[in-house]
């Protein structure tokens, strides 16, 4: 029988498709950088692999051995070993012995750092690994307090995904918020459903995010020697304003 963590990575690949236009946005940034890209919290390679397929050299770093194993398998199947390197490591404390013209943390993964000290450590590492004139790019969701309170203590269906077998996978989240600590504790359940509508497998995992406000993020970057040079409200480069639900920042060394 497959282990639960292996199933989790399979379902993660199926359901975590990112945000509209994010792969294209990061690819554009990577091509403009003109050198090797560092993809932090790369997961199973959702961003790193398309970049490598487009001819960009990429180093992907992630804490999870299971995620990296799946990423490496996908890269090998595509013959990308020459342009794509995966490293198991912690974004709060890594030393790769070189600098990069582009460092990125896609898909809100910075929010997995649950304390300001951890965020500071990560940004300090990023600053040290940034080549002269290099850019750091990341995206986070914009917290809307009213919306967060509406979701608190509620099970939400996040999506239903069809498999080639005719089966479906339903993804459910139960979220508890600690608004004083700015934490969201998520219990995520994947249900595999047969064509007859019977649940044949249920896999559950838990993770916590620390949501961050735009002004707070600007201060954190500046405290670690990074200044925001561009910010967008979408991956189509819409201006960031009060109606934006996503914040994409481009920062450079001060």
Secondary structure, DSSP 8 states (H G I E B T S, - for coil): ---HHHHHHHHHHHH---STTHHHHHHHHHHHHTS-EEEET-TTTTTHHHHHHTT--EEEEES-HHHHHHHHHHHHHTT-TTTEEEEE-BTTB---SS-EEEEEE-TTGGGG--SHHHHHHHHHHHHHHEEEEEEEEEEEE---HHHHHHHTTEEEEEEEEE-TTS-EEEEEEEEEEETTTTEEEEEEEEEEE-TTS-EEEEEEEEEEEE---HHHHHHHHHHTTEEEEEEESSTT--B--TT-SEEEEEEEE-
